[in-house]
Amino acid sequence: TLAKLLFNELCAEYEYTCFVPGCTLKKNIKEIEDEVFSSMYHLGKQLTKRVKEWQLTDLRQKILLLVLDDIDNDSHVAFLQNIVLKNDCANSRYIVTSRDRNILNSLDSCDLDSCVFDVKLLNDESSTELFMSYAYPNQTKPSPSLEELVHKIVAKCDGLPLTLEVMGKYLKTKDKESIWIHCFQALVEAENVVSLDEKLWAKLRVSYDRLGSQ
């Protein structure tokens, strides 16, 4: 989310721009290349050139802003290295996001002046604000019986925006206190998972497990 916000703020300063979402990076390198070319913008307008006519060398000495979201393996690093080499422009900027610090550290081999920024968790106030924006989008307030549960559930989301969003959306139309209590108890059980990734999925699964059959 922060990478997308930064991209939107900076794109007007660059001749060529491209944002590659995490779902695209699950494909093979050739498909990722094609996605980069098909998602490329020049001075704010999407390129009309067909993918088959594109070559990485077309970007040589072009001022490029490229975002690769959620890189998670060495092939992604190699892909970025190749673009940096072919682009060969000191004024270009490359932004990548990852949950793996080792992957980010390996970017040093790209011969870039690079920095790693840790994205911090949300504090209690921001967490509550985000949760409430989804659970009560019309700026209504929870009933007195649910107010304490709001704070308890927000606390169990550990400041993770995705969890706060999912929980907020799930509880949006739920007025019964019993549903909120069951949700809180499920989040407590998810705390027993050791791995951070597994704990995240365990918490997101709380709303999934409560979906109706349809």
C-alpha positions as CSV (number, residue, x, y, z in Angstrom):
1,T,0.0,0.0,0.0
2,L,2.8,2.4,0.9
3,A,4.7,1.5,-2.3
4,K,1.6,2.3,-4.4
5,L,1.1,5.6,-2.6
6,L,4.8,6.5,-3.2
7,F,4.5,5.5,-6.8
8,N,1.4,7.7,-7.3
9,E,3.2,10.6,-5.8
10,L,6.4,10.2,-7.8
11,C,5.2,9.0,-11.3
12,A,4.7,12.5,-12.7
13,E,8.5,13.1,-12.3
14,Y,9.5,10.1,-14.5
15,E,9.4,9.6,-18.2
16,Y,8.5,5.9,-17.9
17,T,6.6,4.3,-15.1
18,C,5.5,0.8,-14.2
19,F,3.9,-0.9,-11.1
20,V,4.2,-4.7,-11.0
21,P,1.8,-6.2,-8.4
22,G,2.7,-9.2,-6.3
23,C,0.3,-11.5,-8.1
24,T,2.2,-10.9,-11.4
25,L,5.5,-11.9,-9.7
26,K,4.1,-15.4,-9.2
27,K,4.5,-16.0,-12.9
28,N,7.6,-17.1,-14.8
29,I,10.2,-14.5,-15.8
30,K,9.0,-14.3,-19.4
31,E,5.4,-13.6,-18.3
32,I,6.7,-11.0,-15.8
33,E,8.6,-9.3,-18.6
34,D,5.5,-9.2,-20.8
35,E,3.5,-7.8,-17.8
36,V,6.1,-5.1,-17.3
37,F,5.9,-4.0,-21.0
38,S,2.1,-4.2,-21.1
39,S,1.8,-2.1,-17.9
40,M,4.4,0.5,-19.0
41,Y,3.4,4.1,-19.1
42,H,5.1,6.9,-20.9
43,L,4.5,10.5,-19.7
44,G,1.3,9.3,-18.0
45,K,-0.1,7.4,-21.0
46,Q,-0.1,3.6,-21.4
47,L,2.0,2.5,-24.2
48,T,0.2,1.1,-27.3
49,K,3.2,-0.8,-28.6
50,R,2.6,-4.5,-28.7
51,V,4.4,-6.7,-26.2
52,K,6.1,-8.7,-28.9
53,E,7.7,-5.6,-30.3
54,W,9.2,-4.6,-26.9
55,Q,12.8,-5.2,-25.8
56,L,14.4,-4.4,-22.5
57,T,16.9,-2.4,-24.5
58,D,14.1,0.0,-25.4
59,L,14.4,1.4,-21.9
60,R,18.1,2.2,-22.3
61,Q,18.9,5.7,-20.8
62,K,15.2,6.3,-20.2
63,I,14.2,7.8,-16.8
64,L,12.3,4.9,-15.3
65,L,10.2,4.5,-12.1
66,L,9.6,0.8,-11.5
67,V,7.9,-0.9,-8.5
68,L,8.1,-4.6,-7.9
69,D,5.7,-5.6,-5.2
70,D,6.4,-8.6,-2.9
71,I,9.6,-10.1,-4.4
72,D,10.4,-13.4,-2.7
73,N,13.1,-15.3,-4.6
74,D,16.5,-15.0,-6.4
75,S,14.9,-15.0,-9.9
76,H,13.1,-11.7,-9.0
77,V,16.4,-10.2,-7.9
78,A,18.0,-11.4,-11.2
79,F,15.1,-9.9,-13.1
80,L,15.6,-6.5,-11.4
81,Q,19.4,-6.7,-12.1
82,N,18.7,-7.3,-15.7
83,I,16.4,-4.2,-15.9
84,V,18.9,-2.0,-14.1
85,L,21.6,-3.2,-16.5
86,K,19.6,-2.6,-19.6
87,N,18.1,0.7,-18.3
88,D,21.5,2.1,-17.4
89,C,20.1,5.4,-16.2
90,A,21.4,7.0,-13.0
91,N,18.1,9.0,-12.6
92,S,15.9,6.0,-12.6
93,R,14.4,4.7,-9.3
94,Y,13.5,1.1,-8.4
95,I,11.2,0.4,-5.4
96,V,10.7,-3.2,-4.2
97,T,8.7,-4.7,-1.3
98,S,9.4,-8.0,0.4
99,R,8.7,-9.8,3.6
100,D,12.2,-11.4,3.4
101,R,15.1,-9.2,4.6
102,N,17.6,-11.6,3.0
103,I,16.1,-10.9,-0.4
104,L,16.4,-7.2,0.2
105,N,20.0,-7.5,1.4
106,S,20.9,-9.4,-1.8
107,L,19.9,-6.3,-3.8
108,D,23.3,-4.9,-2.9
109,S,24.6,-7.0,-5.8
110,C,22.5,-4.8,-8.2
111,D,25.1,-2.1,-7.8
112,L,22.5,0.4,-6.7
113,D,22.6,3.1,-4.1
114,S,19.9,1.4,-2.0
115,C,18.2,1.6,1.4
116,V,16.0,-0.8,3.3
117,F,13.0,0.7,5.1
118,D,11.2,-1.3,7.8
119,V,7.5,-0.8,7.6
120,K,6.3,-0.4,11.2
121,L,3.1,-1.9,12.6
122,L,0.2,0.6,13.2
123,N,-0.2,2.0,16.7
124,D,-3.4,1.5,18.7
125,E,-5.0,4.8,17.6
126,S,-4.3,4.2,13.9
127,S,-5.3,0.5,14.2
128,T,-8.7,1.4,15.7
129,E,-9.2,4.1,13.1
130,L,-8.6,1.6,10.2
131,F,-10.7,-1.1,11.8
132,M,-13.6,1.3,12.4
133,S,-13.4,2.6,8.8
134,Y,-14.4,-0.9,7.6
135,A,-16.6,-2.1,10.5
136,Y,-18.5,1.2,10.7
137,P,-18.0,3.0,7.3
138,N,-20.8,5.4,7.8
139,Q,-19.2,6.8,10.9
140,T,-21.7,5.2,13.2
141,K,-20.6,4.0,16.6
142,P,-20.8,0.5,18.0
143,S,-23.3,-0.3,20.7
144,P,-22.0,0.1,24.3
145,S,-21.9,-3.7,24.6
146,L,-19.5,-4.0,21.7
147,E,-17.1,-1.1,22.5
148,E,-14.9,-3.2,24.7
149,L,-14.8,-6.0,22.1
150,V,-13.7,-3.5,19.4
151,H,-10.6,-2.6,21.5
152,K,-9.9,-6.3,22.2
153,I,-10.2,-7.4,18.6
154,V,-8.1,-4.5,17.4
155,A,-5.4,-5.4,19.9
156,K,-5.4,-9.0,18.6
157,C,-4.8,-7.8,15.1
158,D,-1.3,-6.7,16.2
159,G,-1.3,-3.5,14.1
160,L,-1.3,-5.4,10.8
161,P,-3.4,-3.4,8.2
162,L,-4.6,-6.4,6.2
163,T,-5.9,-8.2,9.3
164,L,-7.6,-5.1,10.6
165,E,-9.3,-4.6,7.2
166,V,-10.4,-8.2,6.9
167,M,-11.8,-8.3,10.5
168,G,-13.5,-4.9,10.0
169,K,-15.2,-6.0,6.8
170,Y,-16.3,-9.3,8.4
171,L,-17.9,-7.7,11.4
172,K,-19.4,-4.8,9.4
173,T,-23.0,-5.9,9.6
174,K,-22.7,-8.1,12.7
175,D,-24.7,-6.7,15.6
176,K,-24.9,-9.8,17.8
177,E,-22.4,-9.7,20.7
178,S,-21.9,-13.5,20.5
179,I,-20.5,-13.2,16.9
180,W,-17.9,-10.6,18.1
181,I,-17.0,-12.8,21.1
182,H,-16.5,-15.9,18.9
183,C,-14.3,-13.8,16.5
184,F,-12.2,-12.5,19.5
185,Q,-11.8,-16.1,20.8
186,A,-10.7,-17.3,17.4
187,L,-8.1,-14.5,17.2
188,V,-6.8,-15.5,20.7
189,E,-6.4,-19.1,19.4
190,A,-4.5,-17.9,16.4
191,E,-1.9,-16.4,18.8
192,N,-0.7,-19.9,19.6
193,V,0.9,-20.2,16.1
194,V,4.6,-19.6,16.2
195,S,5.5,-18.5,12.6
196,L,4.6,-14.9,11.8
197,D,3.3,-15.8,8.3
198,E,1.2,-18.7,9.8
199,K,-0.1,-16.5,12.5
200,L,-1.2,-13.9,9.9
201,W,-3.1,-16.5,7.9
202,A,-4.6,-18.1,11.0
203,K,-6.1,-14.7,11.9
204,L,-7.3,-14.0,8.3
205,R,-8.9,-17.5,8.3
206,V,-11.1,-16.5,11.2
207,S,-13.5,-14.6,8.8
208,Y,-13.1,-17.3,6.0
209,D,-14.2,-20.1,8.4
210,R,-17.3,-18.2,9.2
211,L,-18.5,-17.8,5.6
212,G,-21.9,-19.3,4.7
213,S,-22.1,-22.3,2.3
214,Q,-22.8,-20.0,-0.6
